[in-house]
């Protein structure tokens, strides 16, 4: 459905993405309209395409899918448009004077004969010129929106493009459409590639091949990789772009010289991921090489903590605790049920007595809550600790400012879930004399984001690592835990289908019914046992 109307009121507008709720006068009726409407103001005349929907709270609304702005035609429309405040210095009174003087020729005068405005009392020749320039800038800005919409680029992106390129946006995009991939979130390479070719960009264009390389590396990062083998990258890009491998090799060389990508040991990195890995490696090595204060009578201190906490540590747990006092960076890894949480409790006890403040953190809210529940101490997500918001596309902004962590000891739990982006922010937040303790199961699945930080740090053999292997009594009663450990060492003698057990092998095809029964009946009973 297509509607033509004038914006009567802006009820709500999101400055970040231009999502807008407004009222429109359509004929003799006033309706509520919603949609992504960048650079739309009170008084604008628009032609909108969309559908009426019923909102469960706000009632009937017109949901706009696409729209275009048109110049107001009637004197009433023009007066309302100019008097809306869209042009600085023109309010309702001045707008009325201008329209009364020039009538339906007002728009033409504003665009091409601005000197005539000075006949209006209160408008000097210089002010007339300013008014005309402001009016034309608003209209030219709108041309960007229309240009993008023509190629299927959502109007929600217009604000970002304008902030990046200003009034030169259309020319910049025509010259190299692939620049959109550097500044827009959620725009697919294939879409922009199709747009570029339709504009006449050659298939062998340097712009196209360079963007194809970056696209392939970005795609790899979404699959968890910070880098790609050079030979594989060249073959993949040549294939998706249908160009010769030699052209890809030449463009890759250019990107390397421009430091937009980095090559190391036959692997190619996007600049941001390379620098993030470099930052992490340098900071971790610097911390690990720092002098760690000597603590006397560690064995006696540990015994005292065991007595206070009413626990008994195994020898490997004691060695892990000692390592945390003797070194500035320590990794404690082990499968489920190996006592990692117990070690955290002991460390908190000992560090408090040593008058060292401890920051407990984890990569997710759930992990942080569990850490707090098991230790009784405040625990935060890494994002909250570092005071950073959500980042787009998991891309590490090397210059992104983070909160400095004031605590001298930082303990990170569930470290296997930390990707290189988050780890980069963490090391930026650490003071140069901090003690960092990383705890997690290196055999768990890697992080969702790019990089396998915990596993890579362990395999580097540069960081003191204590591996826990002993499964404790309560955990040993779980077939899930014991079987997990067996699988890790290649032992095929799994235990399952035991009465009151928690690991079952189901041969039945009716899996949905089985899962419902497990969740609804069998597992709740197990919790009560």
N, C-alpha and C positions, 0 to 999 in steps of 0.2 A: 504494500500500500504506500502511496506517495502523498505527502501532505506539504502544503506551502503555508508558512506562517512566520510571524515576527516574535522574537524573544521578548517576553514581557517581564520576566523576573528570573534571576539565577538563584535557585533555592540552595543548591550545594555544588561545589566544584572541587575536585581533588587536584591540587597543584602538581602532583607528581605524574599522574597519568591522564589528566584532563577528563576523568569521568565526571559527568555533569547531570544534575537534576534541575530542570527548568520548567517554567510555564510558558506556553506559546499561545498566541492568538491566531486561531485558524478560522477565517471567515468571521462569524459572530460568536464563536465559541472559544473558551479558554481550556486548554488541555495540559496535562503534566507529561513531559517527555524526559527520557533518560538515554544516556549513551556517551561515547567518547567524543567530546566536542571541543577540541582545542581552539583557542583564540576566538571563541564565541562570546559575544557581549549582549547586554540588554539593547534592544533596538535592531539587532541583526535580523535580516530577512533570509530565511533558509528554506531549501527544498529538501525534505527528509524522506528517506525510504526506510520502512520498518513495519512493525506490527503492533497492534494493541494487545497488551497482556494484563492479567489481573494479579497484582501483588497482594500477598496475604495480609499485609499490614496497611499499605498505602493505597490499595484499590487499583482502579483502572489507570494504566499508563501507556504511553506510546514509546516502545523500545526502538530507538534509532539504530539501524545497521550502517547506513551510509548517508551522507548529506552533502550539500553544496550551498555555499553562501551566494546570494545574489544582491545586486545593488537595489536599494529601496527605490520605488518608482513614484508613488504618490507623495504629495507634499506632506501629508500626515506621517507617512512612513519615514521620510527623510528627516523631518523635524524630530521625531522620536529617536531616530538613530543618532543624530548629532548631539542631541541633548542628554544622551545616556551617560556621558562622561568618558566615552571612548577616546576622545581627543582632548588632551589637557587644555584647560582654559575655556572650553566651550560647555556651558551648562544650558539648561532649558531656555533661559531668557535670551542668551546670545543666539542659540539655535533658531529660536522663533524669528529674531531679527533677520538672520541670514536667509531663511526660507521665505519670509514675507517679501524680501527684496528680490530674490532670484527665482523663487518658485521651483518648477520642475527642472530648471537649468542649474540648480544648486550643485549637483554632483559634478557636472561638466566644469563649472567654475572652480570648484575645489581641486579638480584634477589638472586643469590646463590653464586657467586664467585667474590664478590666486590674487593677482594685484587688484582685481575688482573688489575683493573682500574689504579693502581699506576704506571703501565708501561707507561702511557700517560704523556708526559711532562707537568708539572704544577699541577699534582694531587698527593698529598702525600698519604701515607697509611691511615692516620686519615681522610683525606678529602674523600678518596675512600669509607670509611665506612659511612661517613655522607651522601654521594650521594646515596648509596644503601638504607640506612634507609629512606631517604626522598622519594625515588622512591617507596619503599614498603608501606610506610604510605599512599601515594596517592592511591595506588591500593587497600589497605585494606579499605580505606575510601569509595571507590566505592562499595565494597562488601555490605556495609550498605544499599546503595541505591538499589542495586539489591535484597537484602533480603526483604526490605520493599515492593518493587514493586511486589515481588512474592505473597505477602499477600494482595495486593490491597491497600496498604497505599501509597498515592500519593507522588511522588518524591519532591513535594513542601515542604514536612515536613522533609526531610532529614537533612537540615541545623540545624533545631531546635533540632532534636534528637542527632546529632553529638555534638552540643554545650553542651547538657545536660550530655551525657554519654561518649563522646570521642570514642576512638577505642574499648572500651568495650561494645559498644551499642548492638551488636548482642547477646552477652552472657547475658546481662542484660534483654533484651526483651524475650529471650528464657526462662529465669528463671521466669519472671513475665510479660507477655505481657500487663497486665492491667496498667502498668506504663505509657503506651502511652497516656492513658486518662488524666493523670495529666499534660502533657506538650504539647499535640497537640490540635489545634483549629479545630473544625468541624468534628472530628472523632467520629463516633457513637459507643456507648457501644456494641450494638448487633454485629457490624462488628468485633470489637476487641474480643468479646466473642467467636465468631465463629472461629477466627484466633487462639485463645488460646486453644480451644478444639481440633482443628486440630493438634496442636503441642503436644497434650498429657496432657494438664492441666486437672486435675480431676474436675468434676462438683461440687464436694463438697469442692474444694480448698478454703483455707482461702483468698487467693488473689482474687478469683472470687467473693466470697460473699461480701467481703469488698468493692470491686469495684461496685457491684450491689447496695449496700446501698448508696454509694456516687452518683451513677448514678440516683437513684430514687430521692434523694434530689436535685440534679442538675435539673432534669426534673421538679420538683415542683417549683424551682426558675424561670424557664422559663415561668411558668404559674402564676407568680406573688407572690409566697409564699416564705418566708424566712425560714419556718420550717414546719414540718409535725408531726401529732400525732404519737407517737411511735407505738401504736397498728396497725394503718393503714400502717405505713412504713414496719413493719415486715411482715404483710400479703401480701403487694404488692411485696416485694422483693422475698419472698418465692414462690410466684406465677410465677413471670417472670423467675426465675432461676430454677424452679421445684426442690426445695430442702425443707427440713423440716424447720418449723418455729423455732425450737429449735436451729438449726445451725445459723440462722440469728440473733437470740437473743444473742447467745454467741459471734458472731463476732461484733455485735453492742456494746456489753460490752467492747470488746477489743479496738474498735475505741474510745470509751469514755475515757478509761484509757490513751490512746495515745494522747488524746485531739485533735483528728481529727474531731470529732463531739462533740456537747454539748447537754445535756438533761436538760430541765427546764420546770417544770409544765406539764410533760408528752409530751412535744414537743421536737423533735430532730432537731438540727440546724447543718449545715455545719460550720466548724470553722470560716471561713471568715465572714459569715453572722451574726453569733452570736457576734463576736467581733465588727462588724460594728454597730450593734444595741446597744451594750454595750458602744461603743465610743460615739455614738450620745446621748444616755440617760445621760451619765456622764457629757458631755460637756454642754448639754442643762440645766441640773439641776444646774451645777456650775454657768453658766451665769445668770440663773433666780434668784439664791440666792445672786448674787452680789448686792452691794449697788448702788442704782440709784440716781443720783444727783437731788436735789429738785429744782423745777422751780417755782418761784413766779408768781402770776397774770396770770395763764394759760388761764383763761376765757378771759382776756383782749387781750392776745396774739392771741387767736383763732379768736376773733372778728376782730382784725386788719388784720389777714390773709384772712378772709372771704371778707373783704372790698377790699383788694388788688386783690384778685382772682375773685371778683364779683360772689361769690357763697354764699349759705346759707346752713349751716350744720344742720341736724336733731339732736335731743338730743342724739340718739344712736351713731351717727357719732362723735359727740363731745366727748362722753365718750370713744370711741375707740381711738381718738387722745390723750386724757389725759392719757389713759393707757400706751401709747407708751412713754410718758415722765416719768411716775412713775415707770416703770418696765424695766428690761433689756431684757426680752424675752416676746413677745406678739404675739398672733395669732388673726388675723382679718379674719373672715369667713362670707360668705353670698352668696346667689344665684346671678344670673345675674340681673343687674339693681338696686342693693342695694347700690351703691355709693362707692365701694371699690377704684376705680381709683381717685375719688374726695378726699378721705382720703389721698391717696399717695401724691397728689398735695399739700395738706395742710401741711403734715408732712415735705415735702421737704422745703417748705417756712419757717416753724418754726425751723427746724434743722439748716438751713443756718443762720438764725438770731442768733441762739445759738452758732454759729461758730463750728458746728459739720459737718464733711464731711460725705456725704451719698453715698453709693454704691447701685445702682439699678441693679437688676439682675432677671433673669427668667431661667427656665430650657431649653427652646427652642429658636431658633433664631427668630421664628415668634412672640413668646410672648415678647421677648426682644425688637423687633422692635415696636410692638404695645405699649409697655411701654414708649418707647422713644417718639413716636408720640403723646401720650396722655398727657405726662408730659412736653415735650420739653427739657428733660434732657437726658444725656448719660445713656444708659442702656446696659448691657452686658449679654451674656449667662453665666451660672455658669461655664461652661467649660473654657470660655475665661477669666473670672474673676480669676479663680483659676489656669489658665495656664496649663490645663491638656488636653491631647489628648484623642482620642477614646479608650475605654477599651474593651477588648475582653470578650464576653459572660456575660457582666454585673457582673463580679466577683470583689468584693472590695479588692483591694490590700492594706492591712492594713499599709504597709510600704511605700506606694506610696507618693512621695513628692509633695506637692501642694504649690502654691504661697500664701504667707500670705497677707490677705486683710488689707490694711493700714487704710481704712476708719473706723471711730468709729461707724457708723450706717450702717447696712446692711438690705435692704428691698428686700425680695424675693417675686415676684408675681407669680401667677399660681402655687402655692405651691402643689396643689393636684397632679401635674405631676412629682414631685420629688420622686424618689425611694430611698431605703436605701443606695444604692451604692453612688449616688450623694450626698445624705445628709451626709454621712460619710466624703466625701471629703470636703464638705462645713464646717463642724464643725472643721475639721483639719486646715482650712484656717482662722478661726476666732481668733482674739486676745482674751486674757482672760478677757479684760475689754470691749468687744464689746457689742453693743446693736443690737439685732436681731428681726426683725419684719417679720412675715410670713403671707402672704396674699393669700387667695384662697377660692375656693368653696368646702367644705368638702363633698358635695353631688354629685360632679362630679365623673366620672369613675376613678378608681385608676390608678396609674402610670403603664406604660407598663412594667417597670422593677420590681423586687421583692420588696415587702413592701408596706404598705399603711401609709406613714409617717405622713401626715397631720391628717388623721383620728385618728391614734393611739395617737398622741400628744394631740389632743383634748380630747379623751376618757380617757387619763391618769389622768385628773383633776389636773395636776401638773403645768400647764402653764396658765397664765392669757389669757383668750379667750374672745373676743368680737364678738358676732354673730349679723349680720345685717339682719333685716327682712323687713324693709320698702322698697317698690318698688317705684322708683321716676317717675315723670310724663312721661318723654320721654320714659323710659323703659316700663312703664305700657301700652303704646300704642301698644306694641308688644304682640300678642297672644302667641308667642313662650315662652317669658319670664313669662307671667302670668300663662300660663298652666304648665310650669316647676315648679313654686312655688306651684301650686295646687296639682300636682302629689306628691311632696315631703311631703305634709301634709295629703295626702289621700283624697283630694277633687276631686270627679269625674265629677264636673260640668265644663268640659272643653269648651272653646270657639273656634270655628273653622268655616271655610268657609265664613268668613265675606268679604264683598266687600272691596278691598284695604287692606285686611289683609295679614298676613304672615304665618298662620297656616291652612293647608287644609287637610281634610280627603278624600282620593281618593278611590272610590269604583271600578273604572274601572280596567280591567285586562291589558290594554295596558300601563303598567307602564313606559316602556322606552320612549314612545312618550310623556307621561305626564311630565316626568323628563326633557326631552329636551326642552319642551315648557316652563317649569318653569325657567330653567337656561337661555334660549335664549331670552325669551320675558317677562314673568310676573315679575320675580324678578328684572330685570333691570328697568322696569317701576316703581316698588316700590321704588327704590333708588332715583328716580327723584321726588317722591311725597313729 
